Amino acid sequence: MPAPKNAFKTALTKGQMLYGCWAGFADPYATEILGTAGFDWLVLDGEHAPNDLRSLSAQIQALRSSDSHPVVRVPIGEDWIIKQVLDAGAQSILVPMVDTAEQAKALVRAMRYPPEGVRGSGASLARASSFGAIPDYITTANDQMCLIVQIESREAIENLDAICAVDGVDAAFIGPSDLANDMGYRGDATAPEVMDAMQGALTRIKVAGKAPGILAVDHETALMYRDWGGQMLAVGIDVVLFAQAARALAARWRDG
């Protein structure tokens, strides 16, 4: 029996439009609810949400019956955390702050068993192999790993073509806020220079044969990013959606 097929990776490769949402509550109950909404994918955020390995593992489990594919954003591109979240059952990893092709190559190796990589062989202890019930997991898992690198700096933009040329990088995901900060427009991803950089980057990613991704937090911006070629398009953040809805409800009754 081989490793489970990564349908999300297949859809990216085929150029299918995939809509997603950020899951930032770091709670399996909230993520399970979000998994019923109909998104193609959900980011389980280990960088800016209060997640740890146990909460990420619980959320991966909570999405097992959902059609929403879990994409785990690790806090940093280090072998040890990538190994742990893969063993917890993740097949798709989003890595922040990838600035060079050398970093991308190291991440590809971290996600694969030898001889193609350096992933440690302990899957019989883990959900990834259904706790040893998938006998061919180690020999078949490499092909199902999906690596999404985040492009969030001027250096990354400069090196984008080389990053996208790395075999094993499946998608490149623009981080508007961090990119704006690095370009000197703190908190303003609408600055013309930043917008030009993002639009150009999405085009370059597509031309390189990789899936272009980006995050928007409002409808009009999401439509614009889609028109620019965003394929892996995040259209919301659960924490923001909850906060906006709660504040609007309270304001309606206070004002009324």
Backbone bond lengths (Angstrom), bond angles and torsions (degrees), N, CA, C in turn:
res aa  C-N    CA-C-N  psi(-1)  N-CA   C-N-CA  omega(-1)  CA-C   N-CA-C  phi
1 M - - - 1.463 - - 1.534 109.15 -
2 P 1.338 118.23 125.32 1.469 120.69 -178.71 1.523 112.71 -84.80
3 A 1.323 115.39 172.70 1.466 121.42 174.88 1.523 109.66 -62.39
4 P 1.332 118.19 149.98 1.468 120.75 179.45 1.526 111.29 -58.51
5 K 1.315 115.10 142.98 1.457 120.55 177.68 1.534 109.74 -68.49
6 N 1.310 115.96 138.38 1.460 121.59 176.90 1.528 107.74 -93.33
7 A 1.336 116.26 91.32 1.461 121.06 -177.34 1.523 111.87 -65.42
8 F 1.324 116.73 -29.47 1.466 121.27 177.52 1.527 110.44 -63.79
9 K 1.315 117.01 -45.59 1.463 121.23 178.21 1.521 110.69 -62.19
10 T 1.314 116.26 -42.04 1.469 120.32 178.97 1.518 110.97 -61.42
11 A 1.336 116.43 -42.75 1.463 120.63 179.87 1.528 111.23 -65.03
12 L 1.330 117.40 -39.73 1.462 120.57 176.36 1.523 110.64 -60.46
13 T 1.321 115.50 -46.00 1.460 121.14 -178.02 1.520 111.56 -61.69
14 K 1.324 116.34 -34.27 1.463 121.16 -179.55 1.529 112.81 -80.96
15 G 1.322 116.94 -3.91 1.452 120.55 178.85 1.507 114.93 80.49
16 Q 1.340 116.97 18.14 1.462 120.00 -179.34 1.527 110.82 -71.26
17 M 1.331 115.31 144.73 1.462 121.33 176.81 1.521 108.64 -75.32
18 L 1.336 116.75 125.17 1.458 121.02 -175.17 1.522 109.33 -128.21
19 Y 1.328 116.28 120.08 1.461 122.45 -178.25 1.529 109.99 -99.34
20 G 1.317 115.39 134.52 1.451 119.60 -177.27 1.509 113.27 -135.08
21 C 1.328 114.60 178.07 1.463 121.66 179.95 1.522 108.30 -145.97
22 W 1.322 115.32 148.24 1.467 121.10 175.96 1.514 109.54 -80.64
23 A 1.328 116.21 136.43 1.463 122.30 174.54 1.525 107.86 -109.90
24 G 1.329 116.55 105.63 1.443 120.48 -172.96 1.513 116.07 -115.93
25 F 1.340 117.23 1.88 1.458 118.54 -179.07 1.529 112.81 -75.92
26 A 1.336 116.28 -15.49 1.465 120.68 178.76 1.521 111.77 58.92
27 D 1.331 115.55 36.20 1.456 120.89 -176.77 1.530 108.99 -138.95
28 P 1.332 118.82 128.69 1.462 120.10 -176.54 1.525 113.63 -64.12
29 Y 1.334 117.52 -30.32 1.468 119.63 180.00 1.524 110.16 -66.55
30 A 1.341 116.21 -46.63 1.461 120.34 178.61 1.523 111.18 -64.23
31 T 1.327 117.19 -40.18 1.459 120.78 -179.70 1.520 111.01 -68.95
32 E 1.319 117.49 -35.64 1.463 120.49 176.36 1.525 110.41 -62.21
33 I 1.333 117.03 -41.22 1.461 120.99 176.54 1.525 110.33 -62.84
34 L 1.332 116.54 -46.14 1.462 120.56 179.09 1.520 111.00 -60.42
35 G 1.317 116.15 -31.43 1.457 120.92 179.29 1.514 113.94 -68.33
36 T 1.320 118.03 -12.69 1.472 121.00 176.99 1.529 112.26 -92.05
37 A 1.324 117.56 -2.39 1.469 121.16 -172.78 1.525 113.05 -77.31
38 G 1.336 117.34 -24.40 1.452 119.98 178.89 1.519 115.50 105.57
39 F 1.332 117.62 10.09 1.464 119.78 175.71 1.526 110.41 -69.32
40 D 1.324 116.15 150.34 1.464 120.30 177.37 1.522 111.56 -72.53
41 W 1.308 116.55 -31.68 1.464 120.84 -177.42 1.525 109.61 -152.01
42 L 1.319 115.08 157.25 1.463 122.57 178.26 1.523 108.65 -134.60
43 V 1.318 116.48 134.15 1.456 120.36 174.00 1.526 109.17 -89.03
44 L 1.306 116.10 120.50 1.458 122.68 170.99 1.525 105.67 -90.81
45 D 1.319 115.88 106.40 1.455 121.06 -164.99 1.522 112.71 -89.18
46 G 1.325 114.72 110.54 1.455 120.17 176.47 1.512 113.45 -97.40
47 E 1.348 117.13 1.41 1.461 119.87 -179.39 1.523 111.94 -93.45
48 H 1.327 117.05 -50.67 1.466 120.18 -174.63 1.530 113.70 -114.35
49 A 1.319 118.53 -6.05 1.463 121.64 174.50 1.529 108.91 -100.09
50 P 1.338 117.87 158.35 1.464 120.62 -175.50 1.528 112.75 -80.61
51 N 1.328 115.00 56.61 1.462 120.87 179.71 1.526 111.55 -94.90
52 D 1.323 114.97 152.45 1.456 122.17 166.57 1.522 107.17 -132.78
53 L 1.315 117.49 -175.20 1.463 120.15 -175.39 1.528 111.95 -60.69
54 R 1.342 117.02 -39.43 1.459 119.56 -178.23 1.531 111.67 -68.40
55 S 1.329 117.57 -40.45 1.464 118.96 -179.47 1.530 110.70 -71.49
56 L 1.329 117.48 -35.98 1.466 119.92 175.95 1.530 110.19 -65.28
57 S 1.322 116.05 -43.27 1.466 120.68 179.11 1.528 111.03 -60.77
58 A 1.324 116.79 -42.72 1.460 121.01 -179.87 1.530 111.32 -65.23
59 Q 1.328 117.26 -35.50 1.456 119.99 179.79 1.529 111.80 -73.42
60 I 1.325 117.12 -36.94 1.464 120.09 173.77 1.521 109.39 -58.90
61 Q 1.316 116.40 -43.24 1.462 121.12 178.32 1.527 110.99 -64.06
62 A 1.343 116.91 -39.61 1.463 121.15 -178.40 1.521 112.05 -65.08
63 L 1.329 117.11 -22.59 1.465 120.85 -178.51 1.528 113.15 -97.39
64 R 1.308 118.13 6.39 1.466 120.27 -175.58 1.521 112.44 -61.47
65 S 1.327 117.98 -31.76 1.468 120.50 -179.80 1.526 111.87 -97.48
66 S 1.322 116.93 5.30 1.465 121.30 -178.36 1.519 110.52 -95.64
67 D 1.333 116.36 152.92 1.460 121.12 173.43 1.528 111.67 -82.13
68 S 1.337 116.86 -4.71 1.460 121.25 178.21 1.527 109.21 -85.11
69 H 1.318 116.14 121.60 1.467 121.46 -175.87 1.532 110.50 -81.14
70 P 1.330 118.34 129.89 1.461 119.93 178.36 1.524 112.01 -78.48
71 V 1.317 115.18 124.84 1.466 122.67 172.72 1.524 106.27 -112.44
72 V 1.312 117.20 117.33 1.459 120.57 -176.57 1.522 109.51 -93.38
73 R 1.348 115.72 120.93 1.465 119.01 171.85 1.520 107.81 -91.09
74 V 1.319 115.06 113.62 1.456 120.11 177.79 1.532 108.74 -77.62
75 P 1.344 118.45 156.14 1.464 119.77 -178.72 1.513 113.44 -70.71
76 I 1.341 116.13 -25.43 1.461 121.19 -176.39 1.525 107.90 -158.86
77 G 1.312 116.64 150.49 1.463 120.01 -176.48 1.510 113.19 -82.69
78 E 1.312 116.61 68.04 1.466 122.05 179.51 1.527 110.07 -113.76
79 D 1.338 115.54 146.36 1.463 120.84 -176.77 1.518 112.58 -55.50
80 W 1.344 116.52 -41.13 1.466 119.51 -171.02 1.519 112.09 -65.20
81 I 1.341 118.07 -41.91 1.458 119.44 -178.42 1.518 110.93 -75.95
82 I 1.326 117.42 -34.32 1.460 120.41 176.96 1.521 109.68 -63.22
83 K 1.322 116.80 -44.62 1.469 121.25 178.16 1.529 110.88 -57.00
84 Q 1.322 116.39 -43.50 1.458 120.12 -175.99 1.534 112.09 -68.17
85 V 1.326 117.61 -44.04 1.465 118.42 -177.54 1.529 111.07 -72.41
86 L 1.338 117.84 -30.20 1.469 119.46 174.74 1.528 110.03 -66.18
87 D 1.308 117.16 -44.34 1.466 119.76 177.74 1.526 111.28 -63.67
88 A 1.331 116.92 -29.33 1.469 120.49 178.07 1.521 112.30 -72.47
89 G 1.327 117.23 -8.00 1.459 120.43 175.45 1.503 115.54 117.67
90 A 1.330 117.96 -4.59 1.466 119.54 177.35 1.528 109.75 -70.07
91 Q 1.325 115.54 143.23 1.459 121.32 172.96 1.526 111.23 -116.18
92 S 1.322 116.62 -17.36 1.462 121.51 -177.15 1.526 108.79 -123.56
93 I 1.336 115.43 126.25 1.452 122.21 -174.53 1.522 109.38 -122.27
94 L 1.319 115.65 133.70 1.465 122.93 174.37 1.526 107.23 -109.36
95 V 1.336 115.71 122.90 1.464 120.22 -175.48 1.522 109.71 -114.47
96 P 1.344 117.72 123.31 1.468 120.35 -179.51 1.522 112.36 -76.26
97 M 1.342 114.45 159.20 1.465 122.83 168.60 1.531 113.50 54.34
98 V 1.329 116.22 52.77 1.465 120.56 174.67 1.525 107.38 -96.17
99 D 1.328 116.64 113.19 1.461 121.78 -171.09 1.517 114.59 -106.90
100 T 1.336 117.50 -19.15 1.459 120.00 -174.18 1.530 111.37 -137.60
101 A 1.322 115.17 161.56 1.463 121.01 175.61 1.522 110.60 -65.60
102 E 1.321 116.80 -32.80 1.470 120.27 179.08 1.530 110.75 -63.10
103 Q 1.338 116.18 -41.81 1.463 119.37 175.22 1.526 110.59 -61.04
104 A 1.318 116.57 -44.78 1.464 120.75 -178.47 1.523 111.22 -61.51
105 K 1.323 117.19 -41.10 1.467 120.40 179.10 1.520 111.06 -63.63
106 A 1.320 116.65 -39.31 1.461 120.07 178.76 1.521 111.28 -65.78
107 L 1.332 116.89 -36.41 1.461 120.87 178.97 1.523 110.88 -68.06
108 V 1.322 116.98 -39.89 1.462 120.79 176.93 1.522 109.61 -58.49
109 R 1.319 116.65 -44.15 1.460 120.82 -179.63 1.527 111.35 -67.05
110 A 1.314 117.11 -35.31 1.465 120.21 179.93 1.525 111.51 -64.62
111 M 1.327 117.30 -25.35 1.457 121.58 -175.86 1.525 113.44 -94.18
112 R 1.329 117.05 2.67 1.460 120.12 -175.02 1.524 111.94 -128.34
113 Y 1.334 114.05 146.70 1.458 120.16 174.45 1.524 109.74 -74.86
114 P 1.358 116.93 154.41 1.461 120.69 176.21 1.544 110.43 -60.20
115 P 1.326 116.78 151.47 1.463 127.08 8.35 1.538 114.11 -86.58
116 E 1.349 118.01 -5.91 1.470 120.09 -178.54 1.530 112.54 -75.10
117 G 1.334 116.30 -18.87 1.458 118.76 -176.20 1.512 112.92 -152.58
118 V 1.338 114.24 -159.16 1.466 119.84 -173.85 1.531 111.65 -129.05
119 R 1.320 117.52 13.25 1.461 120.10 -179.16 1.523 110.09 -62.52
120 G 1.319 115.40 133.16 1.453 120.25 -178.56 1.517 112.16 -72.63
121 S 1.319 116.22 146.06 1.461 122.66 -174.48 1.522 110.66 -95.22
122 G 1.364 115.78 87.26 1.455 119.56 177.52 1.508 111.61 -141.76
123 A 1.334 116.28 27.13 1.462 120.61 -170.92 1.523 113.64 -67.57
124 S 1.318 117.81 -18.24 1.471 118.46 179.51 1.520 111.63 -64.44
125 L 1.316 117.41 -18.25 1.465 122.08 177.70 1.521 112.29 -86.10
126 A 1.344 117.79 -3.46 1.455 119.91 -161.89 1.517 113.49 -127.32
127 R 1.333 114.18 163.23 1.463 121.53 177.57 1.531 111.96 -61.79
128 A 1.331 117.58 -29.33 1.459 121.08 -176.02 1.522 112.06 -52.90
129 S 1.310 116.93 -39.05 1.462 121.40 -179.56 1.523 112.02 -102.51
130 S 1.343 116.36 18.33 1.469 120.96 -172.12 1.525 110.01 53.32
131 F 1.335 114.41 40.91 1.470 122.66 177.20 1.530 111.33 56.79
132 G 1.345 113.52 45.59 1.456 120.20 176.00 1.513 114.58 89.84
133 A 1.328 118.06 -2.87 1.469 120.42 -179.09 1.528 112.43 -77.21
134 I 1.340 117.95 -13.79 1.472 121.65 175.55 1.528 106.45 -102.82
135 P 1.330 118.39 94.96 1.470 120.67 -171.44 1.522 113.51 -66.60
136 D 1.327 117.53 -26.36 1.466 120.21 -177.77 1.526 112.51 -99.26
137 Y 1.313 117.45 18.61 1.462 119.48 -175.30 1.527 111.81 -58.07
138 I 1.312 117.79 -51.82 1.462 120.61 -173.87 1.522 111.66 -63.55
139 T 1.314 117.72 -33.78 1.470 120.24 -177.94 1.520 112.82 -81.31
140 T 1.333 118.01 -12.03 1.469 120.12 -175.79 1.524 114.31 -123.08
141 A 1.331 118.19 -8.31 1.465 120.88 -171.49 1.520 113.65 -69.49
142 N 1.329 117.86 -33.60 1.464 120.13 -174.12 1.522 112.79 -52.67
143 D 1.329 116.51 -42.06 1.470 120.54 -175.30 1.525 112.72 -69.31
144 Q 1.335 117.02 -16.29 1.466 120.16 -177.38 1.529 112.98 -98.87
145 M 1.325 117.22 1.42 1.453 120.68 179.70 1.528 110.47 -80.46
146 C 1.314 116.36 135.88 1.463 122.29 -178.22 1.523 108.84 -122.66
147 L 1.329 116.40 120.31 1.455 122.51 -178.78 1.520 110.48 -110.02
148 I 1.332 115.61 122.84 1.459 122.42 175.51 1.520 107.09 -116.03
149 V 1.315 116.52 120.98 1.464 120.72 -179.81 1.517 109.18 -101.17
150 Q 1.336 115.98 141.76 1.461 120.08 179.16 1.524 110.76 -95.44
151 I 1.333 114.39 131.67 1.455 123.63 179.88 1.523 107.06 -103.49
152 E 1.353 116.42 108.52 1.462 119.15 -167.51 1.525 113.40 -138.76
153 S 1.326 117.43 17.88 1.456 119.70 -177.79 1.520 110.13 -150.35
154 R 1.331 115.40 165.34 1.460 120.19 175.25 1.517 110.67 -62.21
155 E 1.326 116.59 -38.38 1.464 120.03 178.54 1.525 110.99 -61.45
156 A 1.331 116.35 -42.25 1.462 120.00 178.88 1.528 111.16 -64.11
157 I 1.326 117.08 -40.09 1.466 120.33 177.38 1.520 110.44 -62.03
158 E 1.328 116.79 -42.57 1.465 120.99 178.83 1.527 111.61 -63.25
159 N 1.323 116.16 -35.72 1.467 120.87 -176.38 1.525 112.93 -97.57
160 L 1.317 117.61 11.13 1.463 121.10 -170.36 1.519 112.87 -59.43
161 D 1.318 118.01 -43.42 1.465 119.87 -178.56 1.522 111.22 -62.13
162 A 1.329 116.85 -40.86 1.463 120.74 179.11 1.527 110.81 -68.89
163 I 1.325 117.23 -38.42 1.468 120.48 177.77 1.523 110.36 -62.64
164 C 1.328 116.00 -45.49 1.467 120.18 -178.46 1.523 112.71 -69.83
165 A 1.323 116.62 -18.54 1.471 119.91 178.77 1.521 112.17 -80.19
166 V 1.321 117.79 -8.74 1.461 121.46 -178.81 1.528 109.93 -71.91
167 D 1.302 116.56 122.63 1.460 121.67 177.04 1.525 108.87 -67.09
168 G 1.325 116.67 126.44 1.459 120.97 -177.38 1.506 112.88 109.26
169 V 1.320 117.53 -15.16 1.470 120.67 170.34 1.527 107.13 -83.52
170 D 1.326 116.46 120.55 1.465 120.58 -175.80 1.518 112.85 -96.47
171 A 1.321 117.62 -29.06 1.455 121.48 -177.79 1.518 109.11 -153.38
172 A 1.331 114.97 153.33 1.466 121.39 173.79 1.517 107.66 -123.24
173 F 1.314 115.98 126.12 1.458 122.81 -169.38 1.527 109.64 -115.11
174 I 1.323 116.48 118.43 1.455 121.41 -179.13 1.532 109.99 -76.55
175 G 1.329 115.99 133.34 1.463 121.57 173.44 1.516 109.39 -104.67
176 P 1.335 118.99 95.20 1.469 121.22 -173.06 1.523 114.45 -56.48
177 S 1.327 117.79 -43.63 1.459 120.25 -174.57 1.521 112.08 -67.08
178 D 1.333 116.70 -49.55 1.459 119.81 -179.73 1.524 111.34 -66.14
179 L 1.319 117.13 -37.18 1.460 119.83 177.78 1.526 110.47 -63.18
180 A 1.324 116.29 -44.13 1.463 119.99 177.93 1.524 110.84 -60.24
181 N 1.320 116.50 -43.92 1.461 119.97 178.74 1.523 111.29 -59.13
182 D 1.335 116.12 -46.20 1.453 120.27 -177.08 1.524 112.27 -67.60
183 M 1.323 116.17 -26.19 1.461 120.35 179.27 1.522 112.49 -87.16
184 G 1.344 116.42 1.77 1.451 120.34 176.21 1.511 115.05 93.71
185 Y 1.333 117.14 10.87 1.470 121.75 179.44 1.522 108.23 -115.88
186 R 1.304 116.50 69.04 1.464 121.61 -172.35 1.521 110.83 -58.97
187 G 1.331 115.06 119.69 1.458 120.80 177.06 1.515 114.69 77.19
188 D 1.339 118.47 8.84 1.468 120.46 -176.44 1.525 110.49 -130.34
189 A 1.330 115.59 85.06 1.460 120.63 177.24 1.524 112.21 -77.77
190 T 1.341 117.07 -0.38 1.466 120.46 178.17 1.525 112.15 -94.15
191 A 1.327 118.41 -0.92 1.455 120.64 176.74 1.533 108.87 -58.73
192 P 1.320 118.53 135.62 1.471 120.99 -175.58 1.525 113.79 -52.95
193 E 1.328 117.93 -39.93 1.461 120.18 -179.53 1.530 110.93 -64.37
194 V 1.314 115.99 -39.82 1.466 120.37 179.12 1.530 110.21 -67.82
195 M 1.303 117.01 -44.76 1.458 120.54 -179.54 1.525 111.28 -63.03
196 D 1.318 117.21 -39.48 1.466 120.04 176.94 1.526 110.74 -62.96
197 A 1.343 116.06 -40.74 1.461 120.11 179.88 1.522 111.20 -64.96
198 M 1.330 116.53 -41.15 1.461 119.94 -179.30 1.525 111.20 -68.57
199 Q 1.316 117.51 -44.85 1.459 120.37 -179.51 1.529 110.68 -62.38
200 G 1.337 115.67 -43.54 1.455 119.12 177.98 1.514 112.22 -63.92
201 A 1.332 116.72 -38.23 1.458 120.72 -178.99 1.526 111.38 -66.41
202 L 1.320 116.92 -42.37 1.467 119.77 178.49 1.516 110.85 -59.91
203 T 1.316 116.75 -40.39 1.467 120.74 178.10 1.522 110.82 -65.30
204 R 1.322 117.06 -44.95 1.466 120.67 -178.83 1.524 111.73 -63.76
205 I 1.323 116.83 -37.93 1.466 120.31 178.40 1.520 110.23 -62.77
206 K 1.316 116.12 -44.72 1.468 120.88 -180.00 1.522 111.18 -63.69
207 V 1.326 116.77 -44.68 1.466 121.16 179.24 1.527 110.84 -60.60
208 A 1.327 116.44 -33.57 1.468 121.25 179.50 1.523 112.67 -74.10
209 G 1.325 117.07 -6.14 1.458 120.42 178.87 1.507 114.63 86.18
210 K 1.346 116.80 14.64 1.456 120.94 177.24 1.530 109.42 -109.78
211 A 1.326 116.92 163.16 1.457 121.29 -177.45 1.529 110.07 -82.27
212 P 1.339 118.40 124.77 1.455 120.66 177.57 1.528 110.65 -84.03
213 G 1.327 116.23 131.28 1.457 120.70 178.99 1.503 111.61 -126.14
214 I 1.343 116.59 156.08 1.454 121.89 178.84 1.521 109.07 -165.81
215 L 1.340 115.57 157.57 1.463 122.64 -178.65 1.519 110.41 -113.78
216 A 1.339 116.14 132.53 1.464 122.78 172.05 1.521 108.30 -124.15
217 V 1.332 116.31 151.09 1.468 119.92 179.39 1.521 112.07 -116.40
218 D 1.330 117.47 6.17 1.459 120.13 172.68 1.525 108.87 -143.00
219 H 1.330 115.74 159.86 1.456 121.67 -170.39 1.526 112.72 -64.32
220 E 1.318 117.49 -46.09 1.463 120.51 -176.65 1.525 111.52 -64.56
221 T 1.317 116.38 -40.15 1.465 119.39 178.08 1.520 110.63 -65.89
222 A 1.323 116.71 -39.73 1.465 120.24 177.88 1.523 110.98 -61.45
223 L 1.328 117.47 -41.63 1.464 120.53 177.76 1.527 110.84 -62.17
224 M 1.316 116.23 -40.87 1.461 120.27 178.85 1.525 111.15 -63.72
225 Y 1.337 116.53 -46.14 1.458 119.99 179.00 1.527 111.05 -62.09
226 R 1.324 116.99 -36.78 1.462 119.93 177.70 1.531 110.25 -64.87
227 D 1.326 116.71 -41.83 1.463 120.67 177.71 1.525 111.56 -63.52
228 W 1.326 116.57 -29.70 1.460 120.89 178.40 1.523 112.57 -77.18
229 G 1.315 117.62 -9.10 1.457 120.43 178.53 1.507 115.61 113.46
230 G 1.346 117.39 7.03 1.462 119.24 176.84 1.517 110.90 -61.21
231 Q 1.307 116.78 123.27 1.470 122.25 -177.96 1.523 111.50 -104.78
232 M 1.319 116.68 -44.15 1.460 122.69 174.07 1.522 105.47 -95.15
233 L 1.321 116.17 87.33 1.463 121.79 -167.28 1.522 110.90 -107.27
234 A 1.331 116.21 115.19 1.464 120.95 173.42 1.519 108.29 -87.24
235 V 1.332 116.18 126.60 1.461 120.46 -172.74 1.528 112.75 -112.85
236 G 1.316 117.69 8.94 1.453 119.32 179.21 1.515 112.73 -179.48
237 I 1.329 115.00 168.84 1.456 123.52 176.86 1.527 106.91 -130.36
238 D 1.317 116.90 126.53 1.468 119.48 -172.74 1.528 112.77 -59.00
239 V 1.314 117.60 -39.78 1.460 120.59 -179.92 1.525 110.72 -63.18
240 V 1.330 116.45 -41.93 1.464 121.22 179.02 1.525 110.30 -66.21
241 L 1.339 116.40 -43.08 1.470 119.97 179.11 1.521 111.04 -60.14
242 F 1.316 116.62 -43.99 1.459 121.11 179.67 1.525 111.01 -64.19
243 A 1.324 116.53 -46.71 1.460 120.80 -178.65 1.526 111.21 -62.28
244 Q 1.329 116.86 -43.46 1.465 120.54 -179.69 1.524 111.28 -64.50
245 A 1.336 116.65 -43.90 1.462 120.25 -178.80 1.528 110.85 -65.87
246 A 1.325 116.92 -42.10 1.467 120.60 -179.45 1.527 111.07 -65.73
247 R 1.315 117.53 -43.53 1.464 121.11 -179.85 1.526 111.40 -66.66
248 A 1.332 115.86 -39.12 1.466 119.31 179.26 1.526 110.98 -65.78
249 L 1.329 116.55 -39.46 1.458 120.24 179.05 1.533 110.70 -65.24
250 A 1.326 117.03 -45.92 1.458 120.54 179.39 1.525 111.13 -62.65
251 A 1.338 116.17 -42.06 1.466 120.04 -179.41 1.519 111.28 -65.73
252 R 1.316 117.80 -36.25 1.468 120.92 179.98 1.532 110.53 -61.50
253 W 1.343 116.05 -41.39 1.452 118.58 -178.59 1.519 112.13 -79.03
254 R 1.319 117.57 -34.98 1.467 119.32 176.55 1.528 110.78 -66.51
255 D 1.319 115.72 -45.35 1.469 119.91 -178.53 1.523 112.01 -70.33
256 G 1.341 115.35 -28.60 1.455 119.25 -177.90 1.511 112.58 -78.24
